[in-house]
Amino acid sequence: MDTTIRVDSAVTTLINIFTVEPENRPKLVELLKSSTENTMSKLPGWISTSFLDSKDGRRVLIYSQWRSAKDIEAMRQNPEMGPYLQKIAALAKFEAFTADVTYVRHG
């Protein structure tokens, strides 16, 4: 399944927002990319992950699609997540929340 933003109750969206000093952004993005390719993408329920960098270099947003909130919770409980989150915390402040797409309009 490709990344598609649409109203779909069969998909749960996980949003992560990272605030980072611009000089640490490349390291952060590489860490996020590595984790996505080597761990997240192999977990049950994962559909897709997209990164967005702010123009000022101070924020990175992850838009990640999962089959369910239970799959996201299982990912968070994965033993590999602890060391990964410590590495991220050394580079950036972050917050995460799950969301449902409630409106989309395509041109």
OpenMM code with the backbone's topology and positions (N, CA, C; nanometers):
from openmm import Vec3, app, unit

residues = "MET ASP THR THR ILE ARG VAL ASP SER ALA VAL THR THR LEU ILE ASN ILE PHE THR VAL GLU PRO GLU ASN ARG PRO LYS LEU VAL GLU LEU LEU LYS SER SER THR GLU ASN THR MET SER LYS LEU PRO GLY TRP ILE SER THR SER PHE LEU ASP SER LYS ASP GLY ARG ARG VAL LEU ILE TYR SER GLN TRP ARG SER ALA LYS ASP ILE GLU ALA MET ARG GLN ASN PRO GLU MET GLY PRO TYR LEU GLN LYS ILE ALA ALA LEU ALA LYS PHE GLU ALA PHE THR ALA ASP VAL THR TYR VAL ARG HIS GLY".split()
positions = [
    Vec3(0.0853, -0.1179, 0.0000),
    Vec3(0.0000, 0.0000, 0.0000),
    Vec3(0.0897, 0.1239, 0.0000),
    Vec3(0.0623, 0.2202, -0.0858),
    Vec3(0.1370, 0.3449, -0.0906),
    Vec3(0.0850, 0.4405, 0.0155),
    Vec3(0.1701, 0.5390, 0.0485),
    Vec3(0.1256, 0.6443, 0.1387),
    Vec3(0.0190, 0.7255, 0.0674),
    Vec3(-0.0977, 0.7283, 0.1258),
    Vec3(-0.2076, 0.8064, 0.0724),
    Vec3(-0.2793, 0.8695, 0.1892),
    Vec3(-0.2933, 0.9995, 0.1851),
    Vec3(-0.3686, 1.0661, 0.2906),
    Vec3(-0.5139, 1.0659, 0.2474),
    Vec3(-0.5939, 0.9911, 0.3227),
    Vec3(-0.7362, 0.9815, 0.2925),
    Vec3(-0.8111, 0.9491, 0.4207),
    Vec3(-0.9371, 0.9790, 0.4238),
    Vec3(-1.0224, 0.9421, 0.5359),
    Vec3(-1.0424, 0.7913, 0.5248),
    Vec3(-0.9912, 0.7179, 0.6237),
    Vec3(-0.9937, 0.5718, 0.6169),
    Vec3(-0.9812, 0.5168, 0.7585),
    Vec3(-1.0875, 0.4603, 0.8095),
    Vec3(-1.0840, 0.4089, 0.9464),
    Vec3(-0.9970, 0.2841, 0.9596),
    Vec3(-0.9511, 0.2277, 0.8478),
    Vec3(-0.8651, 0.1097, 0.8522),
    Vec3(-0.7180, 0.1463, 0.8714),
    Vec3(-0.6879, 0.2748, 0.8811),
    Vec3(-0.5499, 0.3216, 0.8969),
    Vec3(-0.5446, 0.4144, 1.0174),
    Vec3(-0.4415, 0.3957, 1.1008),
    Vec3(-0.4149, 0.4882, 1.2113),
    Vec3(-0.2861, 0.5616, 1.1788),
    Vec3(-0.2873, 0.6911, 1.1949),
    Vec3(-0.1718, 0.7740, 1.1632),
    Vec3(-0.0986, 0.8094, 1.2914),
    Vec3(0.0336, 0.7934, 1.2881),
    Vec3(0.1192, 0.8338, 1.3986),
    Vec3(0.1982, 0.9554, 1.3523),
    Vec3(0.1847, 1.0650, 1.4251),
    Vec3(0.2582, 1.1876, 1.3953),
    Vec3(0.3655, 1.2055, 1.5026),
    Vec3(0.4885, 1.2266, 1.4606),
    Vec3(0.5992, 1.2589, 1.5498),
    Vec3(0.6537, 1.3944, 1.5080),
    Vec3(0.6737, 1.4823, 1.6052),
    Vec3(0.7301, 1.6139, 1.5783),
    Vec3(0.8587, 1.6266, 1.6595),
    Vec3(0.9693, 1.6494, 1.5897),
    Vec3(1.1001, 1.6617, 1.6522),
    Vec3(1.1476, 1.8056, 1.6390),
    Vec3(1.1931, 1.8642, 1.7475),
    Vec3(1.2529, 1.9973, 1.7454),
    Vec3(1.4018, 1.9781, 1.7675),
    Vec3(1.4809, 2.0302, 1.6762),
    Vec3(1.6238, 2.0002, 1.6736),
    Vec3(1.7025, 2.1252, 1.6340),
    Vec3(1.8248, 2.1355, 1.6828),
    Vec3(1.9135, 2.2413, 1.6353),
    Vec3(1.9515, 2.2081, 1.4907),
    Vec3(1.9555, 2.3088, 1.4037),
    Vec3(1.9808, 2.2814, 1.2614),
    Vec3(2.1056, 2.1973, 1.2351),
    Vec3(2.2102, 2.2167, 1.3144),
    Vec3(2.3326, 2.1387, 1.2913),
    Vec3(2.3152, 1.9907, 1.3255),
    Vec3(2.2139, 1.9566, 1.4060),
    Vec3(2.1887, 1.8167, 1.4411),
    Vec3(2.0838, 1.7503, 1.3519),
    Vec3(2.0184, 1.8291, 1.2666),
    Vec3(1.9127, 1.7745, 1.1827),
    Vec3(1.9607, 1.6609, 1.0925),
    Vec3(2.0755, 1.6728, 1.0235),
    Vec3(2.1173, 1.5602, 0.9387),
    Vec3(2.1386, 1.4305, 1.0176),
    Vec3(2.1961, 1.4395, 1.1377),
    Vec3(2.2149, 1.3200, 1.2211),
    Vec3(2.0808, 1.2618, 1.2626),
    Vec3(1.9882, 1.3484, 1.2996),
    Vec3(1.8555, 1.3031, 1.3403),
    Vec3(1.7853, 1.2322, 1.2244),
    Vec3(1.7857, 1.2932, 1.1086),
    Vec3(1.7183, 1.2349, 0.9928),
    Vec3(1.7809, 1.0999, 0.9582),
    Vec3(1.9122, 1.0888, 0.9653),
    Vec3(1.9781, 0.9614, 0.9359),
    Vec3(1.9392, 0.8546, 1.0379),
    Vec3(1.9307, 0.8921, 1.1650),
    Vec3(1.8885, 0.7992, 1.2691),
    Vec3(1.7433, 0.7545, 1.2450),
    Vec3(1.6553, 0.8479, 1.2148),
    Vec3(1.5156, 0.8155, 1.1877),
    Vec3(1.5028, 0.7250, 1.0646),
    Vec3(1.5778, 0.7578, 0.9618),
    Vec3(1.5747, 0.6785, 0.8386),
    Vec3(1.6236, 0.5361, 0.8645),
    Vec3(1.7329, 0.5235, 0.9371),
    Vec3(1.7891, 0.3922, 0.9679),
    Vec3(1.6896, 0.3073, 1.0476),
    Vec3(1.6282, 0.3683, 1.1475),
    Vec3(1.5308, 0.2959, 1.2288),
    Vec3(1.4096, 0.2547, 1.1457),
    Vec3(1.3655, 0.3426, 1.0581),
    Vec3(1.2510, 0.3102, 0.9730),
    Vec3(1.2831, 0.1924, 0.8819),
    Vec3(1.3995, 0.1969, 0.8188),
    Vec3(1.4362, 0.0931, 0.7229),
    Vec3(1.4698, -0.0398, 0.7898),
    Vec3(1.5335, -0.0348, 0.9073),
    Vec3(1.5824, -0.1578, 0.9699),
    Vec3(1.4887, -0.2174, 1.0738),
    Vec3(1.3983, -0.1371, 1.1307),
    Vec3(1.3118, -0.1881, 1.2363),
    Vec3(1.1637, -0.1651, 1.2050),
    Vec3(1.1234, -0.0387, 1.1990),
    Vec3(0.9805, -0.0061, 1.1861),
    Vec3(0.9148, -0.0762, 1.0676),
    Vec3(0.9783, -0.0710, 0.9528),
    Vec3(0.9172, -0.1251, 0.8312),
    Vec3(0.8993, -0.2763, 0.8356),
    Vec3(0.9617, -0.3413, 0.9330),
    Vec3(0.9505, -0.4867, 0.9449),
    Vec3(0.8494, -0.5291, 1.0513),
    Vec3(0.7912, -0.4318, 1.1211),
    Vec3(0.6977, -0.4638, 1.2285),
    Vec3(0.5563, -0.4866, 1.1752),
    Vec3(0.4808, -0.5742, 1.2422),
    Vec3(0.3429, -0.5979, 1.1999),
    Vec3(0.2603, -0.4687, 1.2049),
    Vec3(0.1824, -0.4475, 1.1006),
    Vec3(0.0923, -0.3336, 1.0966),
    Vec3(0.1479, -0.2082, 1.0339),
    Vec3(0.2791, -0.2015, 1.0130),
    Vec3(0.3387, -0.0824, 0.9522),
    Vec3(0.2977, -0.0764, 0.8051),
    Vec3(0.2608, 0.0439, 0.7599),
    Vec3(0.2235, 0.0643, 0.6191),
    Vec3(0.3258, 0.1524, 0.5482),
    Vec3(0.3517, 0.2713, 0.6044),
    Vec3(0.4422, 0.3651, 0.5374),
    Vec3(0.4891, 0.4714, 0.6358),
    Vec3(0.5998, 0.5351, 0.5999),
    Vec3(0.6536, 0.6455, 0.6788),
    Vec3(0.7052, 0.7520, 0.5832),
    Vec3(0.6726, 0.8779, 0.6142),
    Vec3(0.7219, 0.9920, 0.5361),
    Vec3(0.7816, 1.0937, 0.6319),
    Vec3(0.8929, 1.1545, 0.5926),
    Vec3(0.9571, 1.2594, 0.6715),
    Vec3(0.9321, 1.3937, 0.6036),
    Vec3(0.9109, 1.4961, 0.6856),
    Vec3(0.9005, 1.6327, 0.6357),
    Vec3(0.9950, 1.7188, 0.7186),
    Vec3(1.0809, 1.7944, 0.6523),
    Vec3(1.1732, 1.8860, 0.7195),
    Vec3(1.1217, 2.0281, 0.7056),
    Vec3(1.1242, 2.1029, 0.8163),
    Vec3(1.0836, 2.2429, 0.8082),
    Vec3(1.1900, 2.3211, 0.7314),
    Vec3(1.1474, 2.4269, 0.6672),
    Vec3(1.2396, 2.5097, 0.5884),
    Vec3(1.3485, 2.5733, 0.6739),
    Vec3(1.3192, 2.5974, 0.8034),
    Vec3(1.4202, 2.6590, 0.8900),
    Vec3(1.5168, 2.5564, 0.9504),
    Vec3(1.4971, 2.4273, 0.9218),
    Vec3(1.5885, 2.3242, 0.9691),
    Vec3(1.5751, 2.2895, 1.1163),
    Vec3(1.4712, 2.3385, 1.1818),
    Vec3(1.4561, 2.3189, 1.3265),
    Vec3(1.3519, 2.2135, 1.3648),
    Vec3(1.2782, 2.1650, 1.2670),
    Vec3(1.1766, 2.0644, 1.2981),
    Vec3(1.1751, 1.9568, 1.1897),
    Vec3(1.1491, 1.8356, 1.2360),
    Vec3(1.1272, 1.7230, 1.1457),
    Vec3(0.9954, 1.6603, 1.1885),
    Vec3(0.9082, 1.6347, 1.0936),
    Vec3(0.7808, 1.5719, 1.1214),
    Vec3(0.7786, 1.4359, 1.0532),
    Vec3(0.7296, 1.3364, 1.1241),
    Vec3(0.7104, 1.2047, 1.0639),
    Vec3(0.5608, 1.1783, 1.0557),
    Vec3(0.5174, 1.1426, 0.9378),
    Vec3(0.3798, 1.0988, 0.9121),
    Vec3(0.3897, 0.9499, 0.8829),
    Vec3(0.3424, 0.8679, 0.9760),
    Vec3(0.3567, 0.7243, 0.9639),
    Vec3(0.2197, 0.6589, 0.9696),
    Vec3(0.1937, 0.5679, 0.8766),
    Vec3(0.0651, 0.5002, 0.8708),
    Vec3(0.0790, 0.3565, 0.9211),
    Vec3(-0.0166, 0.3186, 1.0068),
    Vec3(-0.0203, 0.1845, 1.0660),
    Vec3(-0.1601, 0.1287, 1.0497),
    Vec3(-0.1714, -0.0014, 1.0551),
    Vec3(-0.3022, -0.0665, 1.0423),
    Vec3(-0.3919, -0.0368, 1.1625),
    Vec3(-0.3316, -0.0215, 1.2825),
    Vec3(-0.4151, 0.0012, 1.4009),
    Vec3(-0.3347, 0.0661, 1.5123),
    Vec3(-0.4057, 0.1207, 1.6083),
    Vec3(-0.3412, 0.1764, 1.7278),
    Vec3(-0.2716, 0.0656, 1.8065),
    Vec3(-0.3244, -0.0557, 1.8030),
    Vec3(-0.2599, -0.1692, 1.8714),
    Vec3(-0.1229, -0.1984, 1.8122),
    Vec3(-0.1097, -0.1861, 1.6807),
    Vec3(0.0204, -0.2059, 1.6164),
    Vec3(0.1198, -0.0991, 1.6605),
    Vec3(0.0732, 0.0231, 1.6757),
    Vec3(0.1600, 0.1315, 1.7229),
    Vec3(0.2040, 0.1043, 1.8654),
    Vec3(0.1132, 0.0613, 1.9495),
    Vec3(0.1474, 0.0297, 2.0883),
    Vec3(0.2473, -0.0857, 2.0949),
    Vec3(0.2303, -0.1874, 2.0122),
    Vec3(0.3254, -0.2991, 2.0080),
    Vec3(0.4636, -0.2505, 1.9648),
    Vec3(0.4695, -0.1598, 1.8683),
    Vec3(0.5967, -0.1018, 1.8254),
    Vec3(0.6624, -0.0298, 1.9417),
    Vec3(0.5862, 0.0462, 2.0169),
    Vec3(0.6407, 0.1221, 2.1300),
    Vec3(0.6942, 0.0296, 2.2386),
    Vec3(0.6385, -0.0904, 2.2512),
    Vec3(0.6822, -0.1869, 2.3520),
    Vec3(0.7991, -0.2725, 2.3034),
    Vec3(0.8346, -0.2605, 2.1777),
    Vec3(0.9449, -0.3382, 2.1209),
    Vec3(1.0740, -0.3045, 2.1960),
    Vec3(1.1511, -0.4056, 2.2390),
    Vec3(1.2743, -0.3815, 2.3152),
    Vec3(1.3772, -0.2943, 2.2426),
    Vec3(1.3742, -0.2924, 2.1105),
    Vec3(1.4690, -0.2096, 2.0343),
    Vec3(1.4380, -0.0607, 2.0446),
    Vec3(1.3186, -0.0262, 2.0898),
    Vec3(1.2787, 0.1143, 2.0931),
    Vec3(1.3500, 0.1945, 2.2022),
    Vec3(1.3800, 0.1334, 2.3168),
    Vec3(1.4438, 0.2059, 2.4268),
    Vec3(1.5743, 0.2731, 2.3862),
    Vec3(1.6715, 0.1963, 2.3367),
    Vec3(1.7986, 0.2581, 2.2943),
    Vec3(1.7806, 0.3589, 2.1809),
    Vec3(1.6892, 0.3297, 2.0911),
    Vec3(1.6615, 0.4200, 1.9794),
    Vec3(1.6088, 0.5538, 2.0304),
    Vec3(1.5141, 0.5499, 2.1237),
    Vec3(1.4576, 0.6737, 2.1780),
    Vec3(1.5612, 0.7526, 2.2577),
    Vec3(1.6531, 0.6851, 2.3236),
    Vec3(1.7609, 0.7549, 2.3949),
    Vec3(1.8501, 0.8306, 2.2971),
    Vec3(1.8803, 0.7699, 2.1837),
    Vec3(1.9630, 0.8371, 2.0821),
    Vec3(1.8905, 0.9603, 2.0267),
    Vec3(1.7616, 0.9466, 2.0046),
    Vec3(1.6833, 1.0600, 1.9551),
    Vec3(1.6815, 1.1715, 2.0594),
    Vec3(1.6583, 1.1359, 2.1857),
    Vec3(1.6502, 1.2358, 2.2931),
    Vec3(1.7810, 1.3131, 2.3074),
    Vec3(1.8922, 1.2532, 2.2708),
    Vec3(2.0206, 1.3229, 2.2760),
    Vec3(2.0319, 1.4288, 2.1663),
    Vec3(1.9499, 1.4175, 2.0628),
    Vec3(1.9566, 1.5107, 1.9495),
    Vec3(1.8405, 1.6095, 1.9432),
    Vec3(1.7238, 1.5699, 1.9950),
    Vec3(1.6043, 1.6517, 1.9728),
    Vec3(1.5013, 1.6307, 2.0826),
    Vec3(1.4144, 1.7289, 2.0965),
    Vec3(1.2943, 1.7136, 2.1781),
    Vec3(1.1869, 1.6611, 2.0841),
    Vec3(1.0975, 1.5785, 2.1383),
    Vec3(0.9957, 1.5263, 2.0488),
    Vec3(0.8659, 1.4965, 2.1205),
    Vec3(0.7603, 1.4955, 2.0415),
    Vec3(0.6290, 1.4560, 2.0893),
    Vec3(0.5658, 1.3699, 1.9814),
    Vec3(0.4735, 1.2842, 2.0243),
    Vec3(0.4070, 1.1947, 1.9300),
    Vec3(0.2606, 1.1827, 1.9675),
    Vec3(0.1787, 1.1635, 1.8658),
    Vec3(0.0376, 1.1386, 1.8907),
    Vec3(-0.0211, 1.0610, 1.7737),
    Vec3(-0.1266, 0.9841, 1.8026),
    Vec3(-0.1975, 0.9144, 1.6964),
    Vec3(-0.3134, 1.0016, 1.6512),
    Vec3(-0.3532, 0.9819, 1.5268),
    Vec3(-0.4582, 1.0646, 1.4693),
    Vec3(-0.5359, 0.9853, 1.3651),
    Vec3(-0.6560, 1.0319, 1.3396),
    Vec3(-0.7364, 0.9817, 1.2293),
    Vec3(-0.7525, 1.0952, 1.1299),
    Vec3(-0.7401, 1.0641, 1.0037),
    Vec3(-0.7633, 1.1642, 0.8994),
    Vec3(-0.9139, 1.1882, 0.8934),
    Vec3(-0.9526, 1.3130, 0.9079),
    Vec3(-1.0961, 1.3456, 0.9086),
    Vec3(-1.1415, 1.4245, 0.7855),
    Vec3(-1.0466, 1.4777, 0.7093),
    Vec3(-1.0843, 1.5546, 0.5905),
    Vec3(-0.9665, 1.5587, 0.4959),
    Vec3(-0.9935, 1.5363, 0.3690),
    Vec3(-0.8933, 1.5488, 0.2625),
    Vec3(-0.9643, 1.6036, 0.1400),
    Vec3(-0.8994, 1.6932, 0.0724),
    Vec3(-0.9507, 1.7412, -0.0568),
    Vec3(-0.8345, 1.7433, -0.1533),
    Vec3(-0.8505, 1.6761, -0.2650),
    Vec3(-0.7469, 1.6723, -0.3672),
    Vec3(-0.7928, 1.7545, -0.4867),
    Vec3(-0.6984, 1.8214, -0.5493),
    Vec3(-0.7312, 1.9028, -0.6652),
    Vec3(-0.7126, 1.8298, -0.7938),
] * unit.nanometer
topology = app.Topology()
chain = topology.addChain("A")
for resn in residues:
    res = topology.addResidue(resn, chain)
    for name in ("N", "CA", "C"):
        topology.addAtom(name, app.Element.getBySymbol(name[0]), res)
